[in-house]
């Protein structure tokens, strides 16, 4: 399977820098706060200026929005669902190739009704649908993978931890969790005919890329140093991804 690199960016300068190295750009706004739905100007500019596949994060920044990376911050409400539908339609019109969604129920499960509605809108517009790293906020990962398979998500970004702070687990512990996710996704594909790609994210760097690629050929990495996207990190990460395929770790 061809390895792929997805890089989140929140500016056209970042998109242009990352594009020669990335297979996909996840477009968002304000990465410092983990990202919100980007402006459609950024989507149009990235489509005109890069050849990368464009993923638009769908996270409406409504008045009074909860900024904490918790279940409450991603719990579906009628207002959020309506705003998300409008943003998906605008993203398609602006030239996006896919969208990433991640609405949850108040008790920490995938909101099947809300996500199903958003996925239908996206697919009608010709877009692929992926799931955000809100997967790590779920109460039950195994059930979560069943839900994503039922929704036929193309992929899911996950750090292999419970919660948003990836530092709570060791690299070895995270890889073990990701491997279990991948096994569950493969088993579920037999009945659903939908293989959910596991995309390790959250602290993925050139120095640990080959470790993560023991469980998935796909990575999600911001490639930032000192708070900014960095060309050297992009280049080194791509080198390590190539090495992981040609000379895999034992």
TORSE-424767 format. One line per field, with one value per residue (C-alpha): residue number from 1; residue in three letters; x, y, z negated. Coordinates in pm, 1 decimal. Example, Ala and Ser with C-alpha at 12.3 -4.5 7.8 and 13.67 -1.06 7.14 Angstrom:
BEGIN
nr: 1|2
rest: Ala|Ser
u: 1230.0|1367.0
v: -450.0|-106.0
w: -780.0|-714.0
end
This chain:
BEGIN
nr: 1|2|3|4|5|6|7|8|9|10|11|12|13|14|15|16|17|18|19|20|21|22|23|24|25|26|27|28|29|30|31|32|33|34|35|36|37|38|39|40|41|42|43|44|45|46|47|48|49|50|51|52|53|54|55|56|57|58|59|60|61|62|63|64|65|66|67|68|69|70|71|72|73|74|75|76|77|78|79|80|81|82|83|84|85|86|87|88|89|90|91|92|93|94|95|96|97|98|99|100|101|102|103|104|105|106|107|108|109|110|111|112|113|114|115|116|117|118|119|120|121|122|123|124|125|126|127|128|129|130|131|132|133|134|135|136|137|138|139|140|141|142|143|144|145|146|147|148|149|150|151|152|153|154|155|156|157|158|159|160|161|162|163|164|165|166|167|168|169|170|171|172|173|174|175|176|177|178|179|180|181|182|183|184|185|186|187|188|189|190|191|192|193|194|195|196|197|198|199|200|201|202|203|204|205|206|207|208|209|210|211|212|213|214|215|216|217|218|219|220|221|222|223|224|225|226|227|228|229|230|231|232|233|234|235|236|237|238|239|240|241|242|243|244|245|246|247|248|249|250
rest: Unk|Unk|Unk|Unk|Unk|Unk|Unk|Unk|Unk|Unk|Unk|Unk|Unk|Unk|Unk|Unk|Unk|Unk|Unk|Unk|Unk|Unk|Unk|Unk|Unk|Unk|Unk|Unk|Unk|Unk|Unk|Unk|Unk|Unk|Unk|Unk|Unk|Unk|Unk|Unk|Unk|Unk|Unk|Unk|Unk|Unk|Unk|Unk|Unk|Unk|Unk|Unk|Unk|Unk|Unk|Unk|Unk|Unk|Unk|Unk|Unk|Unk|Unk|Unk|Unk|Unk|Unk|Unk|Unk|Unk|Unk|Unk|Unk|Unk|Unk|Unk|Unk|Unk|Unk|Unk|Unk|Unk|Unk|Unk|Unk|Unk|Unk|Unk|Unk|Unk|Unk|Unk|Unk|Unk|Unk|Unk|Unk|Unk|Unk|Unk|Unk|Unk|Unk|Unk|Unk|Unk|Unk|Unk|Unk|Unk|Unk|Unk|Unk|Unk|Unk|Unk|Unk|Unk|Unk|Unk|Unk|Unk|Unk|Unk|Unk|Unk|Unk|Unk|Unk|Unk|Unk|Unk|Unk|Unk|Unk|Unk|Unk|Unk|Unk|Unk|Unk|Unk|Unk|Unk|Unk|Unk|Unk|Unk|Unk|Unk|Unk|Unk|Unk|Unk|Unk|Unk|Unk|Unk|Unk|Unk|Unk|Unk|Unk|Unk|Unk|Unk|Unk|Unk|Unk|Unk|Unk|Unk|Unk|Unk|Unk|Unk|Unk|Unk|Unk|Unk|Unk|Unk|Unk|Unk|Unk|Unk|Unk|Unk|Unk|Unk|Unk|Unk|Unk|Unk|Unk|Unk|Unk|Unk|Unk|Unk|Unk|Unk|Unk|Unk|Unk|Unk|Unk|Unk|Unk|Unk|Unk|Unk|Unk|Unk|Unk|Unk|Unk|Unk|Unk|Unk|Unk|Unk|Unk|Unk|Unk|Unk|Unk|Unk|Unk|Unk|Unk|Unk|Unk|Unk|Unk|Unk|Unk|Unk|Unk|Unk|Unk|Unk|Unk|Unk|Unk|Unk|Unk|Unk|Unk|Unk
u: 0.0|136.9|231.5|62.0|139.9|-133.5|-18.6|-251.6|-201.9|-379.4|-230.2|-160.4|212.2|202.7|6.0|256.7|550.2|392.4|243.3|560.2|586.9|223.6|-24.4|-303.0|-332.1|-579.6|-695.2|-806.7|-801.5|-588.7|-383.5|-262.3|-606.2|-614.0|-801.1|-1145.4|-1318.3|-1093.9|-1202.9|-1318.8|-1061.0|-789.7|-955.5|-976.7|-619.5|-483.2|-670.6|-524.1|-170.0|-102.9|-155.5|-225.8|-554.7|-740.8|-916.9|-1129.3|-1170.0|-1534.2|-1545.2|-1772.7|-1648.5|-1985.9|-2039.5|-1986.2|-1816.4|-1637.9|-1266.5|-1152.5|-1054.7|-1313.2|-1629.6|-1831.3|-1633.2|-1748.4|-2098.4|-2349.1|-2622.5|-2878.1|-2684.8|-2352.5|-2504.0|-2665.3|-2343.8|-2143.9|-2374.8|-2330.7|-1952.7|-1940.4|-2137.5|-1912.7|-1599.0|-1714.8|-1786.7|-1442.8|-1259.6|-1210.5|-1160.3|-1274.3|-1391.3|-1306.3|-1589.3|-1606.2|-1930.9|-1995.3|-2280.7|-2272.3|-2178.5|-1875.0|-1981.6|-1988.4|-2307.7|-2433.4|-2730.9|-2535.0|-2229.6|-2449.0|-2626.1|-2298.6|-2150.1|-2452.7|-2421.8|-2050.2|-2082.4|-2366.4|-2123.8|-1860.7|-1637.4|-1461.6|-1538.1|-1282.3|-1308.4|-1118.9|-895.3|-1205.1|-1189.3|-946.2|-1218.1|-1452.0|-1562.9|-1516.9|-1264.3|-1386.8|-1743.1|-1611.8|-1440.9|-1763.8|-1945.9|-1690.9|-1708.0|-2087.7|-2059.7|-1803.4|-1544.5|-1245.7|-996.1|-954.4|-674.2|-582.8|-294.4|-367.8|-449.7|-754.8|-795.5|-611.9|-276.7|-61.3|210.4|2.6|119.2|455.6|530.4|512.4|173.3|34.8|154.4|-8.5|-341.8|-312.8|-234.8|-548.7|-750.1|-610.3|-699.0|-1052.9|-1088.2|-977.6|-1221.8|-1508.9|-1430.1|-1545.6|-1904.7|-1915.4|-1699.9|-1546.4|-1185.0|-1124.9|-762.3|-583.6|-383.1|-147.5|-130.8|-48.2|323.3|427.4|774.4|1057.3|1230.5|939.5|775.4|919.7|781.3|429.1|461.9|489.4|110.2|5.9|163.0|-29.0|73.2|-73.8|195.8|204.8|582.0|623.8|926.6|905.8|536.0|578.7|570.7|929.0|1070.8|1354.8|1105.9|895.2|1195.9|1326.3|982.7|946.6|1293.0|1198.3|869.9|1059.0|1304.0|1014.2|901.7|1242.5|1396.3|1115.8|1186.8|1186.7
v: 0.0|340.2|547.7|883.9|1195.4|1432.4|1773.4|2018.0|2382.0|2707.1|2944.8|2954.7|2993.9|2672.5|2495.9|2594.4|2481.8|2147.7|2062.7|1917.0|1666.7|1600.5|1368.5|1555.1|1894.6|1927.5|2286.9|2449.9|2778.5|2856.4|2540.5|2677.2|2593.6|2257.1|2395.4|2510.3|2521.6|2723.2|3019.5|2929.6|3175.0|2943.5|2645.1|2824.1|2953.4|2610.3|2452.1|2709.7|2698.9|2332.6|1991.7|1818.6|1660.2|1898.6|1790.8|2056.1|2031.9|2081.5|2237.8|2544.1|2826.3|2951.7|3220.1|3065.5|2755.9|2536.2|2553.4|2271.0|1946.5|1746.8|1555.0|1866.4|2061.7|1826.7|1734.3|1773.6|2034.5|2139.6|2465.5|2286.6|2034.5|2309.5|2511.8|2201.2|2126.7|2479.7|2453.9|2119.2|2262.1|2568.3|2353.4|2145.3|2458.1|2598.7|2292.9|2057.1|1686.6|1563.4|1675.5|1560.8|1549.3|1432.3|1503.3|1311.3|1242.9|1395.1|1056.6|1012.6|806.1|880.3|1072.3|839.5|1055.3|1379.3|1225.5|1023.3|1339.8|1523.8|1227.7|1209.8|1579.8|1543.7|1236.2|1392.2|1677.2|1426.8|1447.5|1172.6|1169.4|1120.1|1129.8|1374.9|1294.3|1326.6|947.2|967.1|1124.0|826.1|622.1|295.0|268.3|-73.2|49.3|366.1|166.1|-26.3|304.5|448.0|130.2|151.4|513.0|398.0|656.5|667.0|716.7|832.7|1030.1|897.2|926.4|590.5|745.6|823.9|1200.7|1471.8|1468.7|1215.7|1240.1|1034.1|715.4|586.8|541.6|164.3|188.0|410.1|178.7|-117.9|67.7|171.8|-185.9|-303.4|-33.1|-153.1|-515.4|-414.7|-209.3|-504.0|-741.9|-497.6|-450.6|-807.5|-720.3|-352.9|-354.6|-33.8|-36.1|253.8|364.7|427.3|751.6|793.7|1156.3|1360.4|1414.1|1230.1|1348.1|1241.0|1083.8|845.0|809.5|464.1|343.0|452.5|302.5|-40.0|-22.9|207.8|339.7|664.2|950.6|1282.9|1530.4|1906.8|1914.3|2217.1|2339.9|2633.8|2663.4|2696.0|2453.1|2366.4|2256.8|2057.1|1855.7|1793.6|1670.6|1448.6|1300.3|1201.0|1042.5|838.1|730.9|604.5|418.3|259.5|100.2|3.5|-100.2|-166.0|-189.9|-540.2
w: 0.0|99.8|-207.6|-240.0|-439.8|-552.2|-675.6|-854.7|-753.7|-838.1|-580.5|-210.3|-283.6|-485.6|-213.9|53.8|-162.0|-250.0|88.4|250.7|-35.9|-129.3|36.0|-141.4|-305.1|-589.6|-569.0|-890.6|-1078.1|-1385.1|-1433.1|-1766.2|-1906.5|-1722.9|-1423.7|-1311.2|-974.1|-739.8|-535.1|-187.9|-57.2|-189.9|-21.9|312.8|289.2|196.9|487.1|725.6|584.3|502.0|653.7|322.7|230.3|-0.9|-318.8|-488.1|-864.2|-959.2|-1305.2|-1308.6|-1525.7|-1641.1|-1901.8|-2243.7|-2099.1|-2352.2|-2276.3|-2506.7|-2333.2|-2523.9|-2439.8|-2522.9|-2264.5|-1987.6|-2102.4|-1820.0|-1850.1|-1586.6|-1538.1|-1488.9|-1247.9|-1039.6|-1032.9|-940.4|-647.7|-514.7|-551.4|-370.4|-79.4|-65.3|-84.3|211.3|413.0|323.4|458.7|163.4|227.6|-112.7|-454.2|-806.1|-1058.7|-1419.6|-1604.7|-1925.5|-2164.4|-2512.1|-2660.9|-2438.6|-2139.8|-1768.9|-1693.6|-1423.4|-1326.5|-1298.1|-1131.4|-896.3|-787.7|-727.7|-542.0|-312.3|-228.2|-160.0|59.7|255.5|328.8|445.0|136.5|-59.6|-431.0|-708.3|-1087.9|-1305.4|-1600.9|-1818.5|-1793.1|-2086.9|-2301.4|-2264.3|-2563.5|-2374.4|-2086.5|-1971.7|-1943.1|-1781.7|-1507.8|-1448.2|-1413.7|-1170.0|-965.5|-958.2|-842.4|-581.1|-681.6|-449.7|-732.4|-1093.2|-1256.4|-1600.0|-1844.5|-2004.5|-2342.9|-2554.0|-2544.1|-2356.3|-2535.1|-2351.6|-2617.7|-2864.3|-2691.1|-2574.3|-2206.4|-2251.3|-2424.2|-2150.0|-1874.9|-2050.7|-2063.4|-1698.8|-1598.3|-1775.6|-1596.3|-1263.4|-1338.4|-1431.9|-1113.8|-900.2|-1070.2|-1029.0|-660.9|-595.6|-683.7|-587.3|-270.9|-407.6|-520.8|-758.1|-719.1|-1049.6|-1031.9|-1328.4|-1440.8|-1747.6|-1793.2|-1476.3|-1378.5|-1151.5|-1453.1|-1525.7|-1183.7|-1119.5|-1451.3|-1362.2|-1017.2|-1176.1|-1205.1|-919.4|-599.1|-649.6|-877.5|-991.0|-1099.2|-1136.1|-1064.3|-1288.4|-1477.1|-1715.2|-1635.1|-1258.0|-969.8|-885.3|-550.4|-705.7|-911.4|-601.2|-406.0|-684.9|-750.0|-385.1|-393.4|-699.5|-540.2|-236.3|-460.3|-645.6|-319.8|-181.9|-514.5|-766.7|-1137.5|-1285.7
end
